[in-house]
Amino acid sequence: MSNNMEKVIIYTDGAAEPNPGPASIGVVIKDGKGNIISSISRYIGQTTNNQAEYLAVIEALKEAIKLGATSVDLKSDSELVVRQITGVYKVRKEELKPLFQKVKQLQNSLKNFQITHIKRNKNKVADRLTKRALELGVSSFKEKKRRLVITISQTSDEEGDIVDLSKVIDILRRFQGQDEVKLRISDGEKIVSLKLFDIRTNYCAELHDCLSQIVGESGLKLEALDSKD
């Protein structure tokens, strides 16, 4: 990467309509000369407006790092997200804490990082990308459902099994979007069956990442739902 591209300027936006509801993100990444080098316009499924704003920042930083950037000047029209990331506000909502930690993790991999709040009228391109993704996403995914099945294998350590199950339930409570959660005990396994809209989206990928830390990749399975489910 050239010197002009070691530093990038990023504009991010996220929105849920209604809030919480179908959501999307928009990202514009420019090099040091102001040329657009990458953009993201993505539907992320059911979530809140603040979670969408955080996910926009996360995806933007991932893309910038992939491009080889070591210095990031990020601009967002979410005053809450900016003030939480800069430490002016505390992160009080449980569903935002893992997203905040992910931003900090990505931030720490950069040599320089700053984030600034801007007015919405200064963020028109990212806003436009967000709205376009939302329109396309709602029409494309409206009728599609997926089920995420979480399996916690029973062990000889019953107390540890209960702790793991409690952790899974706590994570599910933090994430919006589920329309049904079932728990059953079957053949020595504790199985949590969770139905979610648009499970393939980045928002649900974040849920997948959180759960995999407890049950492992083998403990998660994605299933299609037909209209009878």
C-alpha positions as CSV (number, residue, x, y, z in Angstrom):
1,M,0.0,0.0,0.0
2,S,1.3,3.5,-0.9
3,N,1.8,6.2,1.8
4,N,-1.5,7.8,0.7
5,M,-3.3,4.6,1.5
6,E,-1.7,3.9,4.8
7,K,-4.0,6.5,6.2
8,V,-7.7,6.2,5.3
9,I,-10.7,8.4,6.0
10,I,-13.9,6.4,6.8
11,Y,-17.6,7.5,6.8
12,T,-20.0,5.1,8.5
13,D,-23.7,4.9,9.0
14,G,-26.2,2.3,10.3
15,A,-30.0,2.3,10.6
16,A,-32.9,0.2,11.8
17,E,-36.4,1.0,10.6
18,P,-38.4,0.6,12.9
19,N,-36.1,0.6,15.9
20,P,-35.5,-2.3,16.5
21,G,-36.2,-3.8,13.1
22,P,-34.7,-4.5,9.7
23,A,-31.3,-2.8,9.6
24,S,-28.4,-2.1,7.3
25,I,-25.0,-0.4,7.2
26,G,-23.2,1.9,4.8
27,V,-19.4,2.5,4.7
28,V,-17.2,4.7,2.5
29,I,-13.4,4.4,2.7
30,K,-11.2,7.1,1.1
31,D,-7.4,7.3,0.7
32,G,-5.3,10.3,1.7
33,K,-6.2,12.1,-1.5
34,G,-9.9,11.7,-1.0
35,N,-10.4,8.9,-3.6
36,I,-13.0,6.3,-2.7
37,I,-11.1,3.0,-2.4
38,S,-13.9,0.8,-0.9
39,S,-17.5,0.9,0.1
40,I,-20.0,-1.3,1.9
41,S,-23.7,-1.4,1.5
42,R,-25.1,-4.3,3.5
43,Y,-28.4,-5.5,5.0
44,I,-27.7,-6.9,8.5
45,G,-31.2,-8.3,9.5
46,Q,-33.1,-7.5,12.7
47,T,-31.3,-5.3,15.2
48,T,-31.4,-1.9,16.9
49,N,-30.2,1.4,15.4
50,N,-27.3,1.6,17.8
51,Q,-26.2,-1.9,17.1
52,A,-26.3,-1.1,13.4
53,E,-24.1,1.9,14.0
54,Y,-21.6,-0.2,15.9
55,L,-21.6,-2.9,13.2
56,A,-20.9,-0.3,10.6
57,V,-17.8,0.8,12.5
58,I,-16.7,-2.8,13.0
59,E,-17.1,-3.7,9.3
60,A,-15.4,-0.5,8.3
61,L,-12.3,-1.1,10.5
62,K,-12.1,-4.8,9.2
63,E,-12.1,-3.6,5.6
64,A,-9.6,-0.8,6.3
65,I,-7.2,-3.3,8.0
66,K,-7.7,-5.7,5.1
67,L,-6.7,-2.9,2.7
68,G,-3.5,-2.4,4.7
69,A,-4.4,0.8,6.5
70,T,-2.5,1.6,9.7
71,S,-4.0,5.0,10.5
72,V,-7.8,5.6,10.5
73,D,-9.8,8.8,10.7
74,L,-13.4,7.6,11.2
75,K,-16.5,9.8,11.0
76,S,-19.9,8.8,12.2
77,D,-23.2,10.6,12.6
78,S,-24.0,8.6,15.7
79,E,-23.2,10.8,18.7
80,L,-23.8,7.9,21.1
81,V,-21.4,5.5,19.4
82,V,-18.7,8.2,19.0
83,R,-18.9,9.3,22.6
84,Q,-18.8,5.7,23.9
85,I,-15.8,4.8,21.8
86,T,-13.9,7.9,22.9
87,G,-14.8,7.2,26.5
88,V,-17.1,10.2,27.1
89,Y,-20.1,7.9,27.7
90,K,-20.0,4.6,29.4
91,V,-21.5,1.6,27.6
92,R,-24.4,0.6,29.8
93,K,-26.6,-1.6,27.5
94,E,-25.5,-5.2,27.6
95,E,-26.2,-5.8,23.9
96,L,-23.7,-3.0,23.0
97,K,-20.8,-4.2,25.2
98,P,-19.5,-7.0,22.9
99,L,-19.7,-4.7,19.9
100,F,-17.8,-2.0,21.9
101,Q,-15.1,-4.5,22.8
102,K,-14.8,-5.6,19.2
103,V,-14.2,-2.0,18.1
104,K,-11.5,-1.6,20.7
105,Q,-9.9,-4.8,19.6
106,L,-9.7,-3.6,16.0
107,Q,-8.6,-0.1,17.1
108,N,-5.7,-1.6,19.0
109,S,-4.4,-3.3,15.8
110,L,-3.9,0.2,14.3
111,K,-1.1,2.6,14.8
112,N,-3.4,5.6,14.9
113,F,-7.2,5.8,15.3
114,Q,-9.5,8.7,15.8
115,I,-13.3,8.9,15.6
116,T,-15.3,12.1,15.1
117,H,-19.0,12.9,15.2
118,I,-20.4,14.6,12.1
119,K,-23.8,15.9,11.2
120,R,-26.0,13.7,9.0
121,N,-25.8,16.1,6.1
122,K,-22.0,15.6,6.1
123,N,-22.5,11.8,5.8
124,K,-24.7,11.6,2.7
125,V,-22.8,8.9,0.8
126,A,-22.8,6.4,3.7
127,D,-26.4,7.3,4.5
128,R,-27.4,6.6,0.9
129,L,-25.6,3.2,0.9
130,T,-27.4,2.3,4.1
131,K,-30.8,3.2,2.8
132,R,-30.2,1.3,-0.5
133,A,-29.1,-1.8,1.4
134,L,-32.2,-1.6,3.7
135,E,-34.5,-1.3,0.7
136,L,-32.9,-4.3,-1.1
137,G,-32.6,-6.3,2.1
138,V,-36.1,-6.0,3.2
139,S,-37.5,-7.1,-0.2
140,S,-34.9,-9.9,-0.6
141,F,-35.1,-11.5,2.9
142,K,-38.7,-10.7,3.9
143,E,-40.0,-14.2,3.7
144,K,-36.8,-16.1,4.7
145,K,-36.2,-17.6,8.1
146,R,-33.4,-19.7,9.6
147,R,-33.0,-21.6,12.8
148,L,-29.8,-21.7,14.8
149,V,-29.5,-24.8,16.9
150,I,-27.1,-24.6,19.8
151,T,-26.0,-27.9,21.4
152,I,-24.3,-28.0,24.8
153,S,-23.0,-31.6,25.4
154,Q,-23.6,-32.9,28.9
155,T,-20.5,-33.7,30.8
156,S,-19.7,-35.1,34.2
157,D,-19.3,-31.6,35.5
158,E,-23.0,-30.8,36.0
159,E,-22.2,-27.4,37.6
160,G,-20.0,-26.4,34.6
161,D,-22.8,-27.5,32.2
162,I,-25.3,-25.2,34.1
163,V,-22.8,-22.3,33.9
164,D,-22.4,-22.8,30.1
165,L,-26.1,-22.9,29.6
166,S,-26.6,-19.8,31.7
167,K,-24.0,-18.0,29.6
168,V,-25.8,-19.0,26.4
169,I,-29.1,-17.7,27.8
170,D,-27.5,-14.4,28.8
171,I,-26.1,-13.9,25.3
172,L,-29.5,-14.6,23.7
173,R,-31.1,-12.1,26.0
174,R,-28.7,-9.4,24.8
175,F,-29.5,-10.0,21.1
176,Q,-32.7,-8.7,19.5
177,G,-34.5,-10.5,16.7
178,Q,-35.4,-13.9,18.1
179,D,-39.1,-14.9,17.7
180,E,-38.9,-18.2,19.5
181,V,-36.4,-19.9,21.9
182,K,-36.9,-23.5,23.0
183,L,-34.8,-25.6,25.4
184,R,-34.9,-29.4,25.5
185,I,-32.9,-32.2,27.1
186,S,-32.2,-35.0,24.6
187,D,-29.9,-38.1,24.8
188,G,-27.6,-36.5,27.3
189,E,-27.4,-33.1,25.5
190,K,-28.9,-29.8,26.4
191,I,-30.2,-28.3,23.2
192,V,-31.3,-24.7,22.7
193,S,-33.3,-24.1,19.5
194,L,-33.4,-20.5,18.5
195,K,-35.4,-19.1,15.5
196,L,-34.1,-16.0,14.0
197,F,-34.9,-14.0,10.9
198,D,-32.0,-13.4,8.4
199,I,-29.5,-15.6,10.3
200,R,-27.0,-15.2,7.4
201,T,-26.5,-11.5,8.1
202,N,-23.5,-9.9,9.9
203,Y,-25.6,-9.2,12.9
204,C,-26.3,-12.9,13.4
205,A,-22.7,-13.6,12.6
206,E,-21.8,-11.5,15.7
207,L,-24.2,-13.7,17.7
208,H,-22.6,-16.8,16.2
209,D,-19.1,-15.5,17.3
210,C,-20.3,-15.0,20.9
211,L,-21.9,-18.4,21.1
212,S,-19.0,-20.3,19.5
213,Q,-16.8,-19.1,22.4
214,I,-19.0,-21.2,24.8
215,V,-20.1,-24.2,22.8
216,G,-17.5,-24.3,20.0
217,E,-18.2,-24.3,16.2
218,S,-19.4,-27.9,16.4
219,G,-22.1,-26.9,18.8
220,L,-23.8,-24.6,16.3
221,K,-25.9,-25.6,13.3
222,L,-27.9,-23.5,10.9
223,E,-31.1,-25.0,9.6
224,A,-33.6,-23.7,7.0
225,L,-37.2,-23.3,8.1
226,D,-40.1,-24.0,5.8
227,S,-43.4,-22.2,6.0
228,K,-44.8,-24.7,8.5
229,D,-42.1,-24.0,11.1
